[in-house]
């Protein structure tokens, strides 16, 4: 059975997806070439799941000084 997920972005936009398993807090989802961190997961009264996302910060590679 698949669950309906509502992905909520910080901009207020939403995306609806069907998934066999809901993500967990801390999971990283890839959407449109960007990585998003799952910040909250809540079950709605209608049985669907709301997933609040935040962008994963870009990490600069660490270089050693010679």
Residue frames as a rotation matrix with the C-alpha (Angstrom) as fourth column:
UNK 1
0.577 0.816 0.000 0.00
0.816 -0.577 0.000 0.00
0.000 0.000 -1.000 0.00
UNK 2
-0.440 -0.719 0.538 1.26
0.710 -0.645 -0.281 3.50
0.549 0.258 0.795 -0.81
UNK 3
0.083 0.381 -0.921 0.94
0.837 -0.528 -0.143 6.59
-0.540 -0.759 -0.363 1.36
UNK 4
0.567 0.119 0.815 0.24
0.582 -0.758 -0.295 10.11
0.583 0.641 -0.499 0.13
UNK 5
-0.151 -0.688 -0.710 3.03
0.924 -0.353 0.146 12.48
-0.351 -0.634 0.689 1.15
UNK 6
0.884 0.265 0.386 2.71
0.372 -0.897 -0.237 16.25
0.284 0.353 -0.891 1.13
UNK 7
-0.112 -0.975 -0.190 6.20
0.993 -0.101 -0.064 17.75
0.043 -0.196 0.980 0.88
UNK 8
0.899 0.435 -0.051 6.25
0.438 -0.888 0.137 21.28
0.014 -0.146 -0.989 2.28
UNK 9
-0.039 -0.938 0.343 9.06
0.863 -0.205 -0.462 23.61
0.504 0.278 0.818 1.27
UNK 10
-0.432 -0.213 -0.877 10.19
0.767 -0.598 -0.232 26.75
-0.475 -0.773 0.421 3.17
UNK 11
-0.999 0.042 0.035 8.83
-0.012 -0.800 0.599 28.94
0.053 0.598 0.800 0.35
UNK 12
-0.362 0.926 0.110 5.31
-0.590 -0.136 -0.796 27.68
-0.722 -0.353 0.595 1.08
UNK 13
-0.074 0.319 -0.945 5.12
-0.935 0.307 0.177 25.55
0.346 0.897 0.275 -2.05
UNK 14
0.103 0.211 0.972 3.91
-0.601 0.792 -0.108 21.95
-0.793 -0.573 0.209 -1.79
UNK 15
-0.446 -0.217 -0.868 4.54
-0.817 0.496 0.296 18.78
0.366 0.841 -0.398 -3.72
UNK 16
0.422 0.652 0.630 2.39
-0.797 0.598 -0.086 15.65
-0.433 -0.465 0.772 -3.54
UNK 17
-0.429 -0.629 -0.648 3.96
-0.803 0.594 -0.045 12.19
0.413 0.502 -0.760 -3.88
UNK 18
0.842 0.539 -0.014 2.97
-0.488 0.773 0.405 8.59
0.229 -0.334 0.914 -3.40
UNK 19
-0.267 -0.963 -0.029 5.46
-0.795 0.237 -0.559 6.51
0.545 -0.126 -0.829 -1.45
UNK 20
0.246 0.303 -0.920 5.54
0.140 0.929 0.343 3.03
0.959 -0.213 0.187 0.08
UNK 21
0.168 -0.274 -0.947 7.27
0.978 0.164 0.126 4.43
0.121 -0.948 0.296 3.15
UNK 22
0.952 0.159 0.261 7.32
0.121 -0.981 0.155 7.88
0.280 -0.116 -0.953 4.74
UNK 23
0.006 -0.992 0.123 10.75
0.185 -0.120 -0.975 9.45
0.983 0.028 0.183 5.27
UNK 24
0.499 0.054 -0.865 12.10
0.861 0.088 0.501 10.00
0.103 -0.995 -0.002 8.77
UNK 25
0.979 -0.192 -0.065 13.42
-0.168 -0.948 0.269 13.17
-0.113 -0.252 -0.961 10.39
UNK 26
0.210 -0.978 0.007 17.01
-0.410 -0.082 0.909 13.69
-0.888 -0.194 -0.418 9.24
UNK 27
0.170 -0.107 0.980 16.59
0.739 0.671 -0.054 11.84
-0.652 0.734 0.193 5.93
UNK 28
-0.477 -0.348 -0.807 17.84
-0.303 -0.797 0.522 13.62
-0.825 0.494 0.275 2.82
UNK 29
0.376 0.658 0.652 15.55
0.563 0.396 -0.725 13.77
-0.736 0.640 -0.221 -0.22
UNK 30
-0.785 -0.613 -0.085 16.75
0.259 -0.450 0.855 14.79
-0.562 0.650 0.512 -3.67
UNK 31
0.372 0.910 0.185 14.31
0.703 -0.146 -0.696 17.01
-0.606 0.389 -0.694 -5.59
UNK 32
0.974 0.077 0.214 15.09
0.215 -0.628 -0.748 18.89
0.077 0.774 -0.628 -8.82
UNK 33
0.336 -0.937 0.096 18.83
0.381 0.042 -0.924 18.39
0.861 0.347 0.371 -8.34
UNK 34
-0.177 -0.359 0.917 18.86
-0.674 -0.635 -0.379 19.82
0.717 -0.685 -0.129 -4.79
UNK 35
-0.535 -0.033 -0.845 19.14
0.491 0.802 -0.341 18.02
0.688 -0.597 -0.413 -1.47
UNK 36
0.011 0.640 0.768 16.46
-0.598 -0.611 0.518 18.63
0.801 -0.465 0.376 1.17
UNK 37
-0.928 -0.327 -0.181 16.60
-0.027 0.542 -0.840 17.56
0.373 -0.774 -0.512 4.81
UNK 38
0.059 0.962 -0.267 13.43
0.367 0.228 0.902 16.18
0.928 -0.151 -0.339 6.41
UNK 39
-0.725 -0.307 0.617 12.75
-0.322 -0.641 -0.697 18.47
0.610 -0.703 0.366 9.37
UNK 40
-0.522 0.640 0.564 9.33
-0.651 0.128 -0.748 17.19
-0.551 -0.758 0.350 10.52
UNK 41
-0.800 0.410 -0.438 7.04
-0.080 0.651 0.755 14.28
0.594 0.639 -0.488 9.70
UNK 42
-0.714 0.632 0.300 3.42
-0.485 -0.138 -0.864 14.41
-0.505 -0.763 0.405 10.85
UNK 43
-0.785 0.567 0.251 0.44
0.618 0.680 0.396 12.17
0.053 0.466 -0.883 10.16
UNK 44
-0.819 0.557 0.140 -2.59
-0.513 -0.819 0.256 14.20
0.257 0.138 0.956 9.05
UNK 45
-0.391 0.758 0.522 -6.18
-0.576 0.240 -0.781 13.48
-0.718 -0.606 0.343 10.16
UNK 46
0.561 0.630 -0.538 -6.98
-0.803 0.257 -0.537 12.09
-0.200 0.733 0.650 6.69
UNK 47
0.801 -0.284 0.527 -4.21
0.171 0.952 0.253 9.47
-0.574 -0.112 0.811 6.99
UNK 48
0.728 -0.602 0.326 -1.75
0.307 -0.139 -0.941 11.24
0.613 0.786 0.084 4.67
UNK 49
0.348 -0.720 -0.600 1.69
0.873 0.016 0.487 12.33
-0.341 -0.694 0.634 5.83
UNK 50
0.971 -0.100 0.217 3.00
-0.021 -0.940 -0.341 15.91
0.238 0.326 -0.915 5.88
UNK 51
0.345 -0.930 -0.122 6.77
0.929 0.320 0.188 16.26
-0.136 -0.178 0.975 5.48
UNK 52
0.970 -0.092 -0.224 8.43
-0.087 -0.996 0.029 19.61
-0.225 -0.008 -0.974 6.22
UNK 53
0.486 -0.820 0.302 11.71
0.863 0.396 -0.313 20.12
0.137 0.413 0.900 4.35
UNK 54
0.771 -0.376 -0.513 14.63
-0.202 -0.910 0.363 22.52
-0.603 -0.176 -0.778 4.67
UNK 55
0.808 -0.496 -0.319 17.47
-0.331 0.066 -0.941 22.97
0.488 0.866 -0.111 2.20
UNK 56
0.685 -0.701 -0.199 20.69
0.687 0.530 0.497 21.13
-0.243 -0.477 0.845 2.86
UNK 57
0.728 -0.450 -0.517 23.45
-0.379 -0.893 0.245 23.72
-0.572 0.017 -0.820 3.16
UNK 58
0.817 -0.546 -0.185 26.18
-0.022 0.291 -0.957 23.57
0.576 0.786 0.225 0.59
UNK 59
0.795 -0.606 0.003 29.40
0.112 0.153 0.982 22.34
-0.596 -0.781 0.190 2.10
UNK 60
0.656 -0.663 -0.360 32.68
-0.713 -0.390 -0.582 23.64
0.246 0.639 -0.729 0.78
UNK 61
0.727 -0.454 -0.514 35.41
0.392 0.890 -0.232 21.00
0.563 -0.033 0.826 0.52
UNK 62
0.867 -0.499 -0.024 38.08
-0.196 -0.384 0.902 21.26
-0.459 -0.777 -0.431 3.18
UNK 63
0.698 -0.717 -0.006 41.56
0.192 0.195 -0.962 21.80
0.690 0.670 0.273 1.78
UNK 64
0.641 -0.564 -0.521 44.75
0.664 0.066 0.745 21.57
-0.385 -0.823 0.417 3.72
UNK 65
0.879 -0.443 -0.174 47.21
-0.475 -0.845 -0.247 24.46
-0.037 0.300 -0.953 3.56
UNK 66
0.720 -0.683 -0.121 50.60
0.576 0.687 -0.444 23.39
0.386 0.250 0.888 2.32
